[in-house]
Amino acid sequence: MEEGNQSVVSEFIFQGLCAFKELQIFLLLTFSTLYLLTVVGNLFVVLLIIRDHHLHSPMYFLLANLSFVDFCLSSVNTPKLTTDLLRENKTISFGGCMSQIFCVHFFGGTEMVLLVTMGYDRYVAICKPLRYSSIMDRQKCIWLVLIGWIIGFVHAMSQLIMIWGLPFCGPRIVDSFFCDIPLVMKLACMDTGTLEILINADSGVVATTCFILVMISYIHILLTVFLHSQDATSKALFTCTSHIIVVVLFFGPCIFIYLWPVSITWVDKFLAVFYTVITPLLNPAIYTLRNKEIKNAIKYLMNKDVISST
């Protein structure tokens, strides 16, 4: 850029995860495999739920949406992360950077609200079983999912609007593998202290509020069934454990990154990899391996294919 030109830079440069060639090759193979498994796993869950009429219930409707969001979330950064491991110059255009920021917060915010909705669904199913079909009817489920997408969109737009107008005229190096807002803001040619507080508060409040609402649902479930019988408690624990594991794995890194006052580069990179690469893969695995109806649907599908082939 010419000296004195204060216009927006045309591109940013990622430092990536590491500088060692041997480790980059290992990471390339690892992330390529993980992304392939994530895409296949999540889309398989979506198609399985659509195809099997036994899974046409509110819980599995929400699970199908969660798997689709996980597929989208992993597709925002992982392909770019993987291909950059083959390149010396890991660049991204300004528009591409803003798109990453928007998509990460859009799909991330949507997933948070979806997890809250899934917690509410389990609360109604276990604590109010006689009213479950009337409370969680098809229309209400669709509206709850739409509200999740709308909240995710509004949250992403609020983040994008706050960072879009910042002047970037100096250094272009982002010490990460994707455009993370706190790191991009450090490159702005102005004091962004107040703006950082607003952005972190926005993301932190959304993540913390959703996490608290989810945990209230599951705590209420456990307290309610504990008063009935030991057998009911064990069944409820088995049903809710997979949900709680997914909630902790997803919300933990998000809350830590945006609310922890001290930023440690390698910790931030590890947590970013975890919630953008690992978590979208774990979600379908956790729900599938711990869910009897999903496993029965898979067996039925496999047996049907075997019979049709013979």
N, C-alpha and C positions, 0 to 999 in steps of 0.2 A: 504494500500500500504506500501511496505517496505520503510524504511528511505533511502533517497538518490536516490530512483528510480524516474526518471524524465519522465517516459513514460506516454502516454495518459491514463487518468482514464477510468475505464470500464463503469461507470454509473454516472448519476447526480441525485440529489434529489430535487424535487419540494417542496416549502413551501405551494403552493396552494393559494387559495383565502382567506381562513379564517381558524381559529382553533376551532371555536365553533361547537359542534356536532349538535345542533338543527338547526343552520343556514346551515350547510352542507347538512342536509336532505332536507331542503327547496330548496337549490340550485340544489340538485340532481334531484328533481321532475321538477323544472323549466327548467333546461338545457336539460333534457331528452325530455320534451314536445317541447321546442323550436327547438331542433335538428330534431325531428320527423316531425314537421311542415315545417322546412327548406327543408328536403329531399323530402317530399311529394309535397310541393309547387313548388320547382324548377324543379323536374322531371316531374310534371304535365304540367308545362309551355312548357318544351322541347317536350314532347309527343303530346301536343295539337297543337303546331306549325307544327310538322312533319305530323300529321294526317289531319289537316284542310288545304285544298289547297288554301283557301282564305287568309291564313296567309303566303303563300310562296312568300314573298317580302323581299327586303334587310333589312328593319327595324326589321322584326320578325326573320329573319335568325340571325341577330346580337343579338337579345334578347334571342333566344334559346341558343346561345353560352354563353351569360352572365349568364343565369340561370345554365348552366352546370358548369361553372367556380365557381359560388357561391356554388353549391352543393359540388364540390371538395374542395374549401377553407374551408367550414364549417366542412368537414370530416377530415381535418388534425389535428385539436386540440380538437374539441368538444367531440368526443367519449372518448379520453384520459382524458380530464378534468372531464367528468361525472363519469367514473369508478374510478378515483382517489379520488373522494369524499367519496367512500366506504372504502378506504384503509388508514392505518396508515402510511405506508412507500410509498411515492409517488415517485417512481424511474423511470428512463428512461435510456436505454443503450446509450453509446456514439454514436453508429450508428443511433439509433432512434432519438437522439437529432439533429444530423446533417441532418437527413431526414426531420425532422420538419422544420428546418431552410430553407432547400432547397425548400420544398413544399409551405411554407407560402409565400416566395418571388417569386416563380414560378407562382403560381395562382394569387397572389396579383398583380404582375407586369403585367400579362396577362390581368387581369380585368381592370387595369388602361388604357392600350392601347385600349381595347375594348370600354371603355367609351369614349375615344377620337374618335374612329371610329364611334360610335353611334352619337356623336355630329356632326361630319362631314356629316354623312348620313342625319341628320335633316337639316343641313345647305343647302345641295344640294336640298333636297326635297322642302324646303320652299323658298329659294332664287333663285334657278334655276330649277323650276319645269319642264320646257320644255326639259331640257337636263338630267333630273334625270335618266331615263331608260338607257341612253347611258353611263352616268358617273358611275352609281352604277349598272353595269351589274353583272351577276352571277359570272363570272370569277374574276372580281375585288373584289367582296365581299369575295370570298374564299381566295384570296391573302391577303386582309386586315386582315382577321381573322388569317391566318397562320403567318403573320408578327407579330401580337400580341403575339401568342404563342412563336415565336422565340425570341422576345424581352424579354418576361417573363423568358424564359429559360436562355438566356445570362445573364440577371440581377441576377437570382438566382445562377448561376454558379460563377459569379464574387464575390458574397457574401460568398458562400461556400468555394471558394479557399482561400479567405483572412483569414478565421477563422479555416480552417481544420488543418493547420500546427502548430497552437499554442500549446505550451506545457501546459497541465493541470496536475498538480502534487499535489495540495494542497486541499483547500476547494471544496466541490462538491455541495453545496446548492444553488439552483437558486430560487431567491425570486419572483416566478411567478408560473403560471400553465402550461407554455410551454417554450420551448427553444427560448427565445428572444435574439437576437445577443448581444445587449449592456450588458445584465445581464450575459450571458455566458462568454463574454470577460473579465469581472471583475474577473473571476476565473482563468485566465491564469497566469502562473508563469513568467511573464515578463511585461515590460512596454508596454501597448497597446494604449498609447495616440494618436500617429500618425495614427495607424490603425483604431481607433475609428472614427477619423475625416474622413478618407477615406471611411469607411463603411457608416457613417451617410450622408456624401456628396453624395455617390452613390444612396442610397435610397431617400434622400431628393431631389436631382436633378431630379430623375425619377418621383417622385410623384408631385413635384411642376411644372415641365415642362408639364406633362400630364394634370394637373389641369388647367394651364394657357391656353393650347390649347383648352381644352373643353370649358372654359368660353369665349374664343375669338369666338368660333363657335356660342354659344348662344347669346352673345352680338350682333354679326353681324346679326343674325336672327332677333332679336328684333328691331335693328336699321333699317333694311331693310323693315320689314313689317310696322313699324311705319310711314314710308313715304308714304304708300299706302292708308290704311284706318283703321278706328278704329275697324271695324269688323274683319279685317285681323289680327290686333294686338291681339285682344282677343282670336282668334282661335290659333294663334301662342303661346300665353302665356299658353293656356290650354294644347297644345301639348308638350311644352317644360318643363312645371313645374315639371312633374314627373321625367324627365331626370335630371333636375337640383337638385332636392331633393336627388336622388340617388347619384349624383356626390358629393354633399356636405357631405352627410352621410359617404361616403366611403373615400374621400380624406382628410376630416377634421382631423380625428384621426391619420391617417398615417403621415400627414405633421406635426402635433403637436408633435408626439412622436419623430420624427427624427430631427426636427429643433429647438424644444424648448430647450434652454440651461440648464434649471433646471429640474432634474428628481425627481418626487414625486411618491413614490411607489403606493399608492392607486389610484392616477390618471392614472398612466400607466396601472395598472391592469384593471381599469374600461374601458379605451379606447381599450385595447387589447380584452376584452370581447365584446365590442361593435362591432369592425370591424371583429371579427372572428365568433361571435355567432349571434348578432342582425342584422347586415347589410345584410348578406346572406338571412335572412328571410324576411326583409323589401322589398328587391328588387322585388321579384315576386308579393308581396302584392300591392306595389305602382303601378307597371305597370298594374297589372290585374284590380285593382279597378278603375283606371283612364283611362282605354283604352276601348273604345266602341267596337272595333272589337274583342278584346279578350273576352269580356263579351258576345258578340253575338255568338262567337265560342263555348263558354261553354254552352250557352242555346241550341244551335243547337245540340251539342253532347248529352246533357241531354235528349232532346226531341227524338233524334234518338234512344237512349238506351231504353226510355220508350216505343216507338213504337215497337221496335224489341222484347221487353220482353212480349208485349201483342200479 
